[in-house]
């Protein structure tokens, strides 16, 4: 399993070395930068999983680096500062930092914060991935919604009762929208290579689908016949 990549942005070389040593010891792949410009370059080119960002940096300070990075990426940011003023913490969090530590701090707490932030980031990634998969599993065409994951079809919010094969046929055509398929191709793709029936099976299922899906089955808008070839889904 690949180790997580951490970018440390700190101009205090001694602290930088200590942080790098301890994170490396914990199994992290550690990158470093000593100023704001280097930080931006390193973050953009290496895409770290987490950024430890000091506020007091030469050139661009940590606040400005955080502001710029937040416009470009969602990477978790742990801000560090030698100041104890609450305003610094508030400003950092408002700019998009995910957590904040005031120097000096214990290495045990620092590593615990890193682990906790990594876990939260993983949970967010899993949630985003699931959301994307769920969204990709839904096909919407006009008033028709086909949920590929739940095997349901609705029109204007009302569920339509389809047989398993009717659903398979509709889903296949909808996923390959605008593409024309012959009856033989549909038998092969939807019913399978070993199906022993004839092409009239496709015609019958298309007729049933139109009666359930189309507002006017005699003049379908979505399930169209392409003369002398076969069928396609349009929308």
Residue frames relative to the residue before (quaternion, step in Angstrom):
aa qw qx qy qz dx dy dz
X 1.0000 0.0000 0.0000 0.0000 0.00 0.00 0.00
X 0.4646 -0.6953 0.4722 0.2788 3.59 -0.84 0.93
X 0.4450 -0.6842 0.5083 0.2747 3.58 -1.06 0.81
X 0.5414 -0.6096 0.4683 0.3404 3.54 -1.21 0.54
X 0.3560 -0.7440 0.5380 0.1741 3.51 -1.10 0.81
X 0.0693 -0.8027 0.5923 -0.0044 3.59 -0.74 1.10
X 0.1956 -0.7565 0.6151 0.1051 3.56 -0.95 0.95
X 0.1361 -0.7749 0.6141 0.0621 3.59 -0.76 1.08
X 0.0830 -0.7789 0.6213 0.0198 3.56 -0.79 1.06
X 0.2891 0.7481 -0.5252 0.2844 3.58 -0.22 1.32
X 0.3037 -0.7830 0.5171 0.1649 3.59 -0.78 1.03
X 0.5687 0.5389 -0.3913 0.4828 3.60 1.28 -0.14
X 0.3527 -0.7930 0.4570 0.1949 3.56 -0.20 1.31
X 0.6316 0.5414 -0.3378 0.4403 3.57 1.02 -0.76
X 0.6807 0.4679 -0.2833 0.4873 3.58 0.88 -0.95
X 0.6137 0.5580 -0.3425 0.4413 3.56 1.02 -0.81
X 0.6747 0.4968 -0.2919 0.4613 3.56 0.92 -0.92
X 0.6476 0.5217 -0.3164 0.4565 3.57 1.01 -0.84
X 0.6654 0.4959 -0.2987 0.4713 3.57 0.91 -0.92
X 0.6540 0.5165 -0.3115 0.4567 3.56 0.93 -0.90
X 0.6458 0.5345 -0.3193 0.4420 3.58 0.92 -0.91
X 0.7182 0.4606 -0.2568 0.4540 3.56 0.81 -1.04
X 0.6531 0.4951 -0.3219 0.4740 3.60 1.00 -0.72
X 0.6308 0.5235 -0.3256 0.4712 3.57 1.03 -0.78
X 0.6351 0.5401 -0.3121 0.4556 3.55 1.05 -0.85
X 0.6796 0.4763 -0.2718 0.4873 3.57 1.16 -0.66
X 0.6252 -0.5894 0.3197 0.3995 3.58 1.29 0.03
X 0.4996 0.6528 -0.4312 0.3719 3.58 1.26 0.17
X 0.3915 -0.6542 0.5905 0.2648 3.54 -1.26 0.54
X 0.1150 -0.8617 0.4941 0.0098 3.58 -0.27 1.26
X 0.1163 -0.7486 0.6513 0.0422 3.53 -1.03 0.99
X 0.1630 -0.8083 0.5593 0.0857 3.58 -1.11 0.56
X 0.0173 -0.7540 0.6563 0.0209 3.52 -1.34 0.48
X 0.3212 -0.7898 0.5021 0.1448 3.57 -1.02 0.83
X 0.7876 0.1508 -0.1248 0.5843 3.59 1.25 -0.06
X 0.7342 -0.4660 0.2848 0.4034 3.55 -1.31 0.22
X 0.6557 0.5137 -0.3146 0.4552 3.56 0.97 -0.85
X 0.6480 0.5032 -0.3126 0.4786 3.57 0.96 -0.86
X 0.6190 0.5621 -0.3360 0.4336 3.56 1.05 -0.79
X 0.6687 0.4945 -0.3013 0.4665 3.57 0.88 -0.92
X 0.6517 0.5175 -0.3121 0.4583 3.57 0.93 -0.89
X 0.6849 0.4914 -0.2856 0.4559 3.56 0.90 -0.97
X 0.6571 0.5113 -0.3137 0.4565 3.59 0.96 -0.85
X 0.6873 0.4894 -0.2869 0.4536 3.56 0.92 -0.89
X 0.7445 0.4267 -0.2349 0.4567 3.58 0.90 -0.85
X 0.7783 0.3646 -0.1811 0.4781 3.61 1.07 -0.67
X 0.2317 -0.8134 0.5057 0.1705 3.60 1.28 -0.28
X 0.0105 0.8364 -0.5473 0.0276 3.63 0.57 1.11
X 0.5309 -0.6221 0.4749 0.3249 3.56 -1.29 0.40
X 0.7878 0.0167 0.0029 0.6157 3.58 1.24 -0.46
X 0.1899 -0.7786 0.5909 0.0927 3.56 -1.13 0.72
X 0.1818 -0.7335 0.6471 0.1007 3.55 -0.95 1.01
X 0.0219 -0.8597 0.5045 -0.0767 3.56 -0.32 1.29
X 0.2858 -0.7487 0.5784 0.1525 3.56 -0.65 1.15
X 0.4653 -0.6853 0.4790 0.2906 3.59 -1.04 0.70
X 0.7495 0.3854 -0.2139 0.4939 3.58 0.82 -1.03
X 0.1795 0.7861 -0.5588 0.1939 3.55 -0.01 1.37
X 0.5139 -0.6117 0.4825 0.3590 3.60 -1.13 0.49
X 0.7619 0.2923 -0.2420 0.5249 3.58 -1.07 0.69
X 0.7975 -0.0823 0.1158 0.5863 3.57 -0.56 -1.16
X 0.3230 -0.7464 0.5397 0.2175 3.60 -0.77 0.95
X 0.7249 -0.4687 0.2968 0.4084 3.54 -1.32 0.24
X 0.5958 0.5685 -0.3644 0.4348 3.58 1.11 -0.66
X 0.6949 0.4710 -0.2775 0.4671 3.56 0.87 -0.98
X 0.6190 0.5315 -0.3402 0.4675 3.58 1.04 -0.76
X 0.6486 0.5165 -0.3099 0.4653 3.58 0.96 -0.89
X 0.6423 0.5340 -0.3179 0.4485 3.57 0.95 -0.90
X 0.6840 0.4836 -0.2817 0.4679 3.58 0.91 -0.94
X 0.6737 0.5077 -0.3020 0.4440 3.58 0.89 -0.94
X 0.6494 0.5358 -0.3261 0.4300 3.57 1.00 -0.77
X 0.6227 0.5172 -0.3482 0.4727 3.58 1.18 -0.40
X 0.7542 0.4180 -0.1886 0.4700 3.58 1.18 -0.55
X 0.8248 0.0397 0.0255 0.5635 3.61 1.07 -0.63
X 0.4184 -0.7111 0.5150 0.2324 3.56 -1.28 0.40
X 0.2704 0.7979 -0.4982 0.2050 3.59 1.26 0.30
X 0.4949 -0.6582 0.4696 0.3183 3.64 -0.84 0.88
X 0.1276 -0.7952 0.5915 0.0372 3.58 -0.98 0.90
X 0.1253 -0.7517 0.6452 0.0550 3.56 -0.91 1.03
X 0.1915 -0.8108 0.5454 0.0921 3.59 -0.48 1.18
X 0.1746 -0.7694 0.6101 0.0729 3.54 -1.14 0.83
X 0.1016 0.7898 -0.6025 0.0535 3.58 -1.09 0.68
X 0.4534 -0.6627 0.5227 0.2863 3.54 -1.22 0.54
X 0.6040 0.5616 -0.3526 0.4420 3.58 1.24 -0.26
X 0.3070 -0.7642 0.5411 0.1700 3.55 -1.12 0.68
X 0.4190 0.7276 -0.4628 0.2842 3.60 1.27 0.01
X 0.5149 -0.6602 0.4613 0.2936 3.53 -0.97 0.91
X 0.5911 0.5964 -0.3736 0.3941 3.59 1.08 -0.65
X 0.6185 0.5405 -0.3501 0.4503 3.60 1.02 -0.72
X 0.6496 0.5160 -0.3107 0.4640 3.55 0.98 -0.87
X 0.6617 0.5129 -0.3032 0.4551 3.55 0.91 -0.94
X 0.6602 0.5092 -0.3078 0.4583 3.58 0.90 -0.95
X 0.6604 0.5190 -0.3084 0.4465 3.57 0.91 -0.92
X 0.6842 0.4752 -0.2881 0.4723 3.57 0.91 -0.90
X 0.6463 0.5196 -0.3243 0.4551 3.58 1.03 -0.74
X 0.6611 0.4981 -0.3039 0.4717 3.57 1.16 -0.59
X 0.6789 -0.5212 0.2856 0.4311 3.57 1.26 -0.11
X 0.4071 0.6898 -0.4988 0.3311 3.59 1.22 0.18
X 0.4078 -0.7347 0.4946 0.2220 3.57 -1.09 0.72
X 0.7907 -0.0080 0.0126 0.6120 3.57 1.18 -0.54
X 0.2339 -0.7814 0.5754 0.0609 3.55 -1.30 0.38
X 0.0049 0.7859 -0.6182 0.0088 3.57 -0.99 0.86
X 0.2840 -0.7573 0.5692 0.1481 3.54 -1.05 0.89
X 0.4010 -0.7024 0.5371 0.2395 3.59 -0.88 0.95
X 0.5821 -0.2414 -0.7765 -0.0020 1.54 -1.99 1.51
X 0.1276 -0.7823 0.6057 0.0690 3.56 -1.18 0.57
X 0.5367 -0.6181 0.4573 0.3474 3.56 -1.20 0.45
X 0.5458 -0.6269 0.4461 0.3318 3.55 -1.06 0.75
X 0.6024 0.5681 -0.3521 0.4364 3.56 1.10 -0.69
X 0.6759 0.4682 -0.2978 0.4850 3.58 0.94 -0.86
X 0.6164 0.5577 -0.3417 0.4385 3.58 0.99 -0.81
X 0.6932 0.4666 -0.2802 0.4724 3.57 0.83 -0.97
X 0.6240 0.5323 -0.3396 0.4604 3.58 1.07 -0.71
X 0.6355 0.5195 -0.3246 0.4700 3.60 1.03 -0.79
X 0.6384 0.5305 -0.3230 0.4546 3.57 0.95 -0.87
X 0.6697 0.5002 -0.3004 0.4595 3.58 0.88 -0.96
X 0.6607 0.5129 -0.3069 0.4541 3.56 0.95 -0.90
X 0.6605 0.5009 -0.3070 0.4676 3.59 0.97 -0.83
X 0.6293 0.5292 -0.3299 0.4638 3.57 1.04 -0.76
X 0.6507 0.5131 -0.3193 0.4597 3.58 0.98 -0.85
X 0.6516 0.5087 -0.3179 0.4642 3.58 0.95 -0.86
X 0.6481 0.5269 -0.3153 0.4504 3.56 0.99 -0.86
X 0.6424 0.5189 -0.3188 0.4651 3.58 1.04 -0.79
X 0.6376 0.5236 -0.3221 0.4642 3.57 1.01 -0.84
X 0.6442 0.5186 -0.3136 0.4666 3.57 0.99 -0.85
X 0.6530 0.5186 -0.3133 0.4544 3.58 0.94 -0.89
X 0.6480 0.5106 -0.3166 0.4680 3.56 0.98 -0.87
X 0.6549 0.5171 -0.3056 0.4587 3.56 1.00 -0.85
X 0.6609 0.4991 -0.3045 0.4705 3.57 0.97 -0.87
X 0.6416 0.5228 -0.3219 0.4598 3.56 1.01 -0.83
X 0.6556 0.5097 -0.3074 0.4646 3.56 0.97 -0.88
X 0.6477 0.5227 -0.3151 0.4561 3.56 1.00 -0.85
X 0.6538 0.5078 -0.3110 0.4668 3.56 1.00 -0.84
X 0.6502 0.5142 -0.3153 0.4621 3.56 0.98 -0.86
X 0.6518 0.5146 -0.3140 0.4602 3.55 1.01 -0.84
X 0.6558 0.5086 -0.3101 0.4637 3.56 1.00 -0.87
X 0.6661 0.5039 -0.3011 0.4602 3.57 1.01 -0.85
X 0.6578 0.5223 -0.3038 0.4497 3.57 1.21 -0.50
X 0.6669 0.4513 -0.3045 0.5088 3.59 1.26 0.09
X 0.1282 -0.7770 0.6148 0.0433 3.56 -0.82 1.06
X 0.0630 -0.8001 0.5965 0.0080 3.57 -0.74 1.06
X 0.0717 0.7706 -0.6275 0.0856 3.54 -0.81 1.05
X 0.8146 -0.0923 0.0164 0.5723 3.55 -0.39 1.22
X 0.8045 -0.2150 0.1920 0.5193 3.58 -0.75 -1.06
X 0.6064 0.5782 -0.3386 0.4282 3.57 1.30 -0.13
X 0.0424 -0.7796 0.6248 0.0065 3.57 -0.98 0.90
X 0.1060 -0.7918 0.6013 0.0181 3.54 -0.74 1.14
X 0.1466 -0.7863 0.5977 0.0549 3.57 -0.59 1.17
X 0.2865 -0.8081 0.4942 0.1439 3.55 -0.20 1.32
X 0.6534 0.5217 -0.3224 0.4438 3.60 1.05 -0.68
X 0.7650 0.3604 -0.1897 0.4989 3.58 0.92 -0.90
X 0.3411 -0.7569 0.4841 0.2762 3.56 1.30 -0.18
X 0.5047 0.6135 -0.4522 0.4054 3.56 0.86 1.00
X 0.1384 -0.7578 0.6328 0.0778 3.55 -1.26 0.58
X 0.0045 -0.7962 0.6049 -0.0105 3.55 -0.99 0.85
X 0.1648 -0.7467 0.6335 0.1182 3.52 -1.29 0.46
X 0.8280 -0.0391 -0.0467 0.5573 3.54 -0.66 1.19
X 0.7309 -0.4468 0.2270 0.4632 3.56 1.07 0.79
X 0.6358 0.5162 -0.3273 0.4714 3.58 1.26 -0.15
X 0.4399 -0.7112 0.4853 0.2550 3.57 -0.75 1.06
X 0.2218 -0.7582 0.6032 0.1102 3.54 -1.10 0.85
X 0.3672 -0.7440 0.5203 0.2021 3.55 -0.83 1.01
X 0.0300 0.7985 -0.5971 0.0706 3.57 -0.52 1.23
X 0.4731 -0.6172 0.5343 0.3313 3.54 -1.18 0.54
X 0.6734 -0.4963 0.3399 0.4298 3.63 -1.15 0.39
X 0.6982 0.4594 -0.2905 0.4660 3.61 0.89 -0.83
X 0.5930 0.5375 -0.3683 0.4731 3.60 1.08 -0.59
X 0.6536 0.5035 -0.3178 0.4673 3.57 0.95 -0.84
X 0.6496 0.5269 -0.3203 0.4448 3.58 0.91 -0.92
X 0.6637 0.5017 -0.3016 0.4657 3.57 0.94 -0.87
X 0.6702 0.4916 -0.2989 0.4688 3.58 0.88 -0.90
X 0.6645 0.5109 -0.3058 0.4516 3.57 0.90 -0.93
X 0.6497 0.5183 -0.3236 0.4523 3.59 0.93 -0.85
X 0.6846 0.4750 -0.2934 0.4686 3.58 0.85 -0.91
X 0.6628 0.5117 -0.3103 0.4501 3.59 0.98 -0.84
X 0.6566 0.5015 -0.3138 0.4679 3.59 1.02 -0.75
X 0.7418 0.3034 -0.1863 0.5683 3.58 1.21 -0.46
X 0.0015 -0.8684 0.4945 -0.0367 3.52 1.02 0.98
X 0.8318 0.2011 -0.2049 0.4750 3.52 -1.11 0.89
X 0.6012 0.5515 -0.3669 0.4470 3.61 1.24 -0.12
X 0.3330 -0.7567 0.5341 0.1769 3.57 -0.87 0.99
X 0.0792 -0.7896 0.6082 0.0194 3.57 -0.96 0.97
X 0.4235 -0.6727 0.5408 0.2749 3.54 -1.05 0.79
X 0.6595 -0.4973 0.3736 0.4221 3.57 -1.24 0.28
X 0.6391 0.5244 -0.3276 0.4575 3.59 0.99 -0.78
X 0.6433 0.5173 -0.3220 0.4635 3.58 1.00 -0.80
X 0.6634 0.4987 -0.3077 0.4653 3.57 0.96 -0.81
X 0.6099 0.5319 -0.3526 0.4699 3.58 1.03 -0.69
X 0.6746 0.5019 -0.2882 0.4582 3.54 0.96 -0.90
X 0.7363 0.4472 -0.2344 0.4505 3.59 0.83 -1.03
X 0.7720 0.3646 -0.1804 0.4884 3.58 0.94 -0.88
X 0.7622 0.3536 -0.1954 0.5058 3.61 0.89 -0.92
X 0.5226 -0.6531 0.4012 0.3733 3.56 1.18 -0.50
X 0.6748 -0.5386 0.3476 0.3657 3.53 -1.26 0.56
X 0.7497 0.4202 -0.2199 0.4615 3.55 0.99 -0.81
X 0.3773 0.7328 -0.4962 0.2729 3.62 1.19 0.27
X 0.2977 -0.8025 0.4999 0.1321 3.58 -0.82 1.03
X 0.5282 0.6555 -0.4068 0.3547 3.60 1.25 -0.05
X 0.4797 -0.6538 0.4904 0.3192 3.56 -1.31 -0.10
X 0.7359 -0.4673 0.2816 0.4010 3.53 -1.33 0.18
X 0.5207 0.6316 -0.4292 0.3818 3.60 1.18 -0.28
X 0.5303 0.6276 -0.3987 0.4075 3.58 1.23 -0.46
X 0.6427 0.5174 -0.3164 0.4681 3.57 1.01 -0.84
X 0.6522 0.5249 -0.3155 0.4468 3.59 0.90 -0.92
X 0.6579 0.5137 -0.3091 0.4558 3.57 0.95 -0.91
X 0.6828 0.4801 -0.2914 0.4672 3.58 0.88 -0.89
X 0.6213 0.5276 -0.3430 0.4669 3.58 1.05 -0.68
X 0.6374 0.5221 -0.3267 0.4630 3.57 1.00 -0.80
X 0.6557 0.5034 -0.3084 0.4707 3.58 0.95 -0.87
X 0.6501 0.5248 -0.3173 0.4487 3.57 0.95 -0.88
X 0.6526 0.5172 -0.3191 0.4525 3.58 0.92 -0.87
X 0.6437 0.5278 -0.3253 0.4486 3.56 0.99 -0.81
X 0.7293 0.4226 -0.2346 0.4842 3.58 1.08 -0.67
X 0.7495 0.4265 -0.2058 0.4626 3.58 1.03 -0.83
X 0.7470 0.4382 -0.2253 0.4464 3.54 0.79 -1.05
X 0.5097 -0.6255 0.4973 0.3188 3.58 -1.13 0.69
X 0.7689 0.1033 -0.0464 0.6293 3.56 1.12 -0.79
X 0.2791 -0.8150 0.4823 0.1588 3.62 0.07 1.28
X 0.6397 0.5318 -0.3331 0.4438 3.61 1.11 -0.62
X 0.7700 0.1849 -0.1130 0.6002 3.59 1.22 -0.47
X 0.0794 -0.8621 0.4995 0.0298 3.56 0.56 1.20
X 0.3408 -0.7339 0.5576 0.1850 3.55 -1.19 0.72
X 0.7857 0.3383 -0.1507 0.4956 3.58 1.07 -0.72
X 0.7658 0.2991 -0.1701 0.5434 3.59 0.81 -0.98
X 0.0166 0.8629 -0.4985 0.0816 3.52 0.12 1.36
X 0.3644 -0.6897 0.5850 0.2220 3.52 -1.25 0.66
X 0.1693 -0.7460 0.6360 0.1017 3.54 -0.97 0.92
X 0.4381 -0.7567 0.4180 0.2467 3.53 -0.26 1.32
X 0.8512 0.1240 -0.1570 0.4853 3.53 -1.06 0.98
X 0.7060 0.4177 -0.2814 0.4980 3.61 1.23 0.08
X 0.6628 -0.4773 0.3564 0.4537 3.58 0.45 -1.14
X 0.6544 -0.5005 0.3999 0.4017 3.54 -0.90 -1.00
X 0.0223 -0.7686 0.6371 0.0531 3.52 -1.36 0.31
X 0.3770 -0.6784 0.5802 0.2472 3.52 -1.35 0.37
X 0.0713 -0.8136 0.5771 -0.0027 3.56 -0.74 1.04
X 0.4179 0.7032 -0.5127 0.2608 3.55 -1.08 0.68
